[in-house]
Amino acid sequence: MFDFVVIGGGMAGASAAYELADGASVLLLEREEHCGYHTTGRSAALFSETYGNATIRSLTRASRGLYEAPPAGFAEHPLLTPRPVLFIARADQEASIADMAEIFAWTGGKPSRVLSADAVRERVPIMRADYVAQALLDETSMDIDVHALHQGYLRGARARGARIAVSAEVLDIDRDSSGWRITTAREQFKARIIVNAGGAWADTIAAMAGVATAGLTPLRRTAMMLDLPDGVDASSWPHVIDVDEEFYFKPDAGRLLASPADETQSEPCDAQADEFDIAVAIDRIQQAADLPVRSISRRWAGLRTFAADRSPVVGFDPRCEDFFWLAGQGGYGIQTAPALAKVAAALAHRRPIADAILDAGFDPDEVSPARAGIGRAAHTAAA
């Protein structure tokens, strides 16, 4: 009998297992052959305190400490590497630039540095002079080493005594007076508390347990690697994002990682890139930049799963006191993982949330499964 069974071995599940294992017995179940196969392994790896809604931004601010000073032995190399973000705007997007400048001001008083079209082209020479009217520069953003972060959590969870089982798709969940019984393709386990970190499958896991679903929606996002023109070194370029998030691109290993920033509703699945979305991305980027696309060296897609208000769902289910939600991180699960895992562990252990997280502006009511708009089904937990 484990104290906690964490279902899902992506960043949410791995970080939660690490935090929960400090004082409890933990089992982490992953349906694939290795942890992080789905969304975690397909992230654009951006750390930005101006990205996402107010709840996401507070969790990102609260996560910076672990990124900058991880525990001893957690990672061999720095988890963050400076990579400014350039929010670009056409002439008709002036209002969006103003809105983004306000977000900068709300986010710890960060200065909003507006760049002219010429200044944008100095930083990213392929940008078209007749497209970009102005831009806003965030010089505090970073690239995240997602693999190192994820492996640090998995390694740390094991060191704290957690068991990690892969190729362990959950087939059935029921419970009796002693706790939950979770049946996987290979083995059956028992635990007092389920932590639902199932990502796109989180509502499926809840329904399997007889718990009301949270109304989560998986949205597919497409990405690809584009070759740069001959002789172009983009290593120092910023991460370029259309201010209304119609597309983005960033340097990555000598190429450009690009996306149309699409959000196509999907069933939980092993998401694959769609040819139409690939074409949309290329068209949008070529309108903004002089970038001939000769080949696409790699293409992929991931599912970003959201609640209706785009804040995570974290905490005990209001109708089932031993079913814990850790889902709905959307596209922000990597950058918020350190703080959100600590929040989840505090709530799951029924302990106070650390002052440092609350002082960053985080309000636990904003992620509660009991908040308005969460839940759509009328199931009750199995007796």
C-alpha positions in Angstrom: 0.0 0.0 0.0 1.5 3.3 -1.1 0.6 6.7 0.4 0.3 8.2 -3.1 0.0 6.8 -6.6 0.8 9.5 -9.2 -0.7 8.7 -12.6 1.3 10.3 -15.4 5.1 10.5 -15.7 5.4 13.8 -17.5 6.7 17.0 -15.9 3.7 17.3 -13.6 3.8 13.8 -12.3 7.6 13.6 -12.0 7.9 16.9 -10.1 4.9 15.9 -7.8 6.4 12.5 -7.1 9.7 14.2 -6.1 8.0 16.5 -3.7 5.6 14.0 -2.3 8.3 11.4 -1.7 9.8 13.7 0.9 8.1 12.0 3.8 5.7 9.6 2.0 5.7 6.4 0.0 5.0 7.2 -3.7 4.4 5.1 -6.8 4.6 6.9 -10.2 2.8 5.2 -13.1 3.6 6.0 -16.8 1.6 4.4 -19.6 4.4 4.7 -22.2 7.8 3.0 -22.3 9.5 6.1 -20.8 8.4 9.1 -18.9 7.8 12.4 -20.7 6.9 10.8 -24.0 4.0 13.1 -24.8 3.7 16.9 -24.0 6.7 17.2 -21.8 9.0 15.9 -24.5 7.5 18.3 -27.1 7.8 21.6 -25.3 9.1 24.9 -26.7 11.0 25.2 -23.4 10.3 28.9 -22.7 10.6 30.4 -19.2 8.9 33.8 -19.3 7.3 35.6 -16.4 5.1 37.5 -18.8 3.6 34.4 -20.4 0.1 33.1 -19.4 -2.6 34.5 -17.2 -2.1 36.0 -13.7 -2.1 32.6 -12.0 0.5 31.2 -14.4 2.7 34.2 -14.1 2.7 34.0 -10.3 3.7 30.3 -10.4 6.4 31.1 -12.9 7.8 33.8 -10.7 7.8 31.4 -7.7 9.6 28.8 -9.8 12.6 30.9 -10.7 14.4 30.1 -7.5 14.7 26.3 -8.2 15.7 27.0 -11.8 18.5 29.3 -10.7 19.6 27.3 -7.7 18.5 23.7 -7.9 19.3 21.3 -5.1 22.7 19.7 -5.0 23.0 16.9 -7.5 19.7 17.8 -9.2 21.3 18.7 -12.6 24.8 18.7 -14.0 24.4 21.9 -16.0 22.3 25.2 -15.5 18.6 24.7 -16.2 18.1 28.1 -17.7 20.0 29.9 -20.5 19.2 33.5 -21.3 17.0 33.9 -24.4 15.1 37.3 -24.7 11.6 37.2 -26.1 10.6 39.6 -28.8 6.9 40.2 -29.1 6.5 41.6 -32.7 3.5 43.6 -34.0 2.2 44.8 -37.3 0.7 48.3 -37.5 -2.7 46.9 -36.9 -1.6 45.2 -33.6 -0.7 48.4 -31.7 -3.3 47.8 -29.1 -2.0 44.4 -28.4 1.5 45.8 -27.8 0.0 48.2 -25.3 -1.8 45.4 -23.5 1.4 43.4 -23.3 3.3 46.4 -21.9 0.7 46.5 -19.1 1.4 42.8 -18.4 5.1 43.7 -18.1 4.2 46.4 -15.6 2.0 44.0 -13.5 4.7 41.3 -13.5 7.0 42.6 -10.8 7.4 46.0 -12.4 9.4 44.7 -15.4 10.4 47.6 -17.8 8.6 47.5 -21.1 11.1 48.2 -23.8 9.5 49.1 -27.1 11.7 48.5 -30.2 11.3 50.1 -33.6 11.1 48.1 -36.8 14.8 48.9 -37.5 15.8 47.8 -34.0 14.0 44.5 -34.6 15.8 43.9 -37.8 19.2 44.6 -36.0 18.4 41.7 -33.7 16.6 39.4 -36.3 17.9 40.4 -39.7 15.4 38.2 -41.6 12.4 40.2 -40.4 10.6 42.0 -43.3 10.8 45.8 -43.0 7.2 46.2 -44.4 5.8 43.8 -41.8 7.0 44.7 -38.3 5.9 48.1 -37.0 7.2 47.7 -33.5 8.0 45.1 -30.8 8.3 44.7 -27.1 11.4 43.1 -25.7 11.5 40.9 -22.6 15.1 40.6 -21.7 14.5 38.4 -18.6 13.2 35.3 -20.4 15.1 32.0 -20.7 15.4 28.8 -22.5 14.7 25.8 -20.2 16.7 22.5 -20.3 13.5 20.5 -20.2 15.2 17.1 -20.3 17.6 18.0 -17.4 14.7 19.3 -15.3 12.5 16.2 -15.9 15.4 13.8 -15.3 16.3 15.7 -12.2 12.9 15.2 -10.8 12.8 11.5 -11.7 16.2 10.8 -10.3 15.4 12.8 -7.2 12.1 10.9 -6.7 13.9 7.6 -6.9 16.5 8.8 -4.5 13.7 9.6 -2.0 12.3 6.1 -2.3 9.6 6.6 -5.0 9.0 3.6 -7.3 8.5 4.4 -11.0 6.7 2.0 -13.2 6.7 2.5 -17.0 4.6 0.6 -19.6 2.0 0.7 -16.9 -1.2 2.0 -18.6 -4.0 2.2 -16.1 -6.8 -0.1 -17.1 -9.1 0.0 -14.1 -9.5 1.9 -10.9 -11.7 1.0 -8.0 -11.6 1.2 -4.2 -12.7 -0.3 -1.0 -12.5 0.7 2.7 -8.7 0.4 2.6 -8.0 2.6 -0.4 -7.7 2.7 -4.1 -6.9 -0.4 -6.3 -5.2 0.5 -9.6 -4.9 -2.2 -12.2 -2.3 -1.7 -15.0 -1.4 -3.8 -18.0 1.2 -5.6 -15.9 0.4 -5.3 -12.2 -2.1 -4.2 -9.6 -1.3 -1.6 -7.0 -3.0 -0.2 -3.9 -2.7 3.4 -2.6 -4.4 5.7 -0.1 -4.5 8.7 -2.5 -4.6 9.0 -6.3 -2.7 12.0 -7.8 -4.2 12.6 -11.2 -1.3 14.0 -13.3 -2.6 12.4 -16.5 -2.3 15.4 -18.8 -4.6 15.0 -21.8 -5.9 11.8 -20.2 -6.7 13.5 -16.8 -10.5 13.5 -17.3 -10.3 9.9 -18.6 -8.5 8.9 -15.3 -11.1 10.7 -13.3 -14.0 9.0 -15.0 -12.3 5.6 -14.6 -12.2 6.3 -10.8 -15.8 7.4 -10.7 -14.9 11.0 -10.1 -16.6 14.0 -11.8 -14.5 15.2 -14.7 -13.0 18.7 -14.7 -14.0 19.7 -18.2 -10.5 19.7 -19.5 -9.8 20.2 -23.2 -6.7 18.9 -25.0 -5.6 21.3 -27.8 -3.1 20.2 -30.4 -0.1 22.4 -31.1 2.2 21.8 -34.1 5.9 22.5 -34.3 8.7 22.0 -36.8 12.4 22.5 -37.4 13.3 24.8 -40.3 16.7 25.2 -41.9 18.2 28.7 -41.9 19.5 30.4 -45.0 23.1 29.5 -45.9 25.6 31.5 -43.8 23.0 32.7 -41.2 23.9 32.2 -37.6 20.8 32.6 -35.4 22.2 31.5 -32.1 22.0 35.0 -30.6 18.5 35.7 -31.9 15.6 36.1 -29.4 12.5 34.0 -29.3 10.2 35.8 -31.7 6.5 35.7 -30.9 3.7 37.4 -32.7 2.1 39.6 -30.0 -1.3 37.9 -30.7 0.4 34.5 -30.7 -0.3 33.8 -34.4 3.1 32.2 -34.7 6.5 32.0 -33.1 10.0 30.8 -33.8 13.3 30.5 -31.9 16.8 29.3 -32.6 17.4 25.7 -31.7 20.5 23.7 -32.5 21.4 25.6 -35.7 17.9 25.7 -37.0 14.6 27.5 -36.2 11.9 25.8 -34.1 8.7 27.2 -35.5 5.0 26.9 -34.8 1.7 28.5 -36.0 0.7 28.5 -32.3 -2.4 26.5 -33.3 -5.0 25.2 -30.8 -7.0 22.4 -32.4 -9.3 20.5 -30.1 -8.3 16.8 -29.9 -9.1 13.6 -28.2 -6.3 12.4 -25.9 -3.8 10.7 -28.3 -0.2 10.5 -29.5 -0.6 13.8 -31.4 0.9 14.1 -34.9 1.7 17.2 -36.9 -1.0 18.1 -39.4 0.0 19.2 -42.9 -2.4 22.1 -43.0 -1.0 23.5 -39.7 2.5 23.1 -41.2 1.5 25.1 -44.2 -0.1 27.8 -42.1 3.0 28.2 -40.0 5.2 28.5 -43.0 2.9 31.0 -44.6 2.6 33.2 -41.5 6.4 33.2 -40.9 7.2 34.0 -44.5 4.9 36.9 -44.4 6.9 38.3 -41.5 10.4 37.1 -42.4 12.6 36.5 -45.4 12.9 32.8 -44.8 12.9 30.4 -47.8 11.8 27.0 -46.6 13.7 24.4 -48.5 13.1 21.5 -46.1 11.5 20.6 -42.8 14.0 18.4 -40.9 11.5 17.4 -38.2 7.8 18.0 -37.4 5.8 17.0 -34.4 2.7 18.0 -32.3 1.8 18.0 -28.6 -1.4 18.3 -26.6 -1.7 21.3 -24.3 -4.6 20.6 -21.9 -6.7 23.5 -20.5 -9.5 24.1 -18.1 -12.1 26.7 -19.2 -10.3 29.5 -17.4 -6.8 28.4 -18.5 -5.6 27.9 -14.9 -4.4 24.6 -13.6 -6.6 22.3 -11.6 -4.8 21.4 -8.4 -6.2 20.0 -5.1 -8.4 17.3 -3.7 -11.7 16.7 -5.6 -14.5 18.4 -3.6 -16.6 15.2 -3.8 -13.8 12.7 -3.3 -11.4 13.4 -0.5 -8.7 10.9 -1.6 -8.6 11.9 -5.3 -6.1 14.7 -6.0 -6.0 16.7 -9.3 -2.8 18.0 -10.8 -3.9 18.8 -14.4 -4.8 21.5 -16.8 -1.3 23.1 -17.0 -1.8 23.9 -20.6 1.3 25.2 -22.4 2.8 26.4 -19.1 3.5 23.2 -17.3 7.3 23.3 -17.7 7.9 26.8 -16.6 5.6 26.5 -13.5 6.6 22.9 -12.5 8.8 23.8 -9.5 6.3 25.9 -7.7 3.2 23.9 -8.8 4.8 20.7 -7.5 5.4 22.3 -4.1 1.9 23.6 -4.1 0.5 20.1 -4.9 2.7 18.5 -2.2 1.6 21.0 0.4 -2.1 20.6 -0.4 -1.8 16.8 -0.7 -0.1 16.6 2.7 -2.6 19.1 4.0 0.2 21.5 5.0 0.5 25.3 4.5 1.8 26.5 1.1 5.2 28.1 1.4 5.2 31.9 2.0 7.6 32.4 -1.0 5.0 31.1 -3.4 2.1 33.1 -1.8 4.3 36.2 -1.8 4.8 35.8 -5.6 1.0 36.5 -5.9 -0.3 32.9 -6.1 -3.8 32.4 -4.9 -4.7 28.7 -4.2 -8.4 29.4 -4.8 -7.6 30.1 -8.5 -6.5 26.5 -9.0 -8.9 24.7 -6.7 -11.0 21.9 -8.3 -14.0 23.4 -6.4 -13.8 26.8 -8.2 -16.6 28.0 -10.5 -16.6 26.5 -14.0 -14.7 23.3 -13.2 -16.5 20.0 -13.7 -19.2 18.9 -16.2 -20.2 15.4 -15.2 -22.4 14.3 -12.4 -20.5 11.1 -11.3 -19.8 10.5 -7.7 -16.8 8.7 -6.3 -17.2 4.9 -6.1 -18.2 3.8 -2.7 
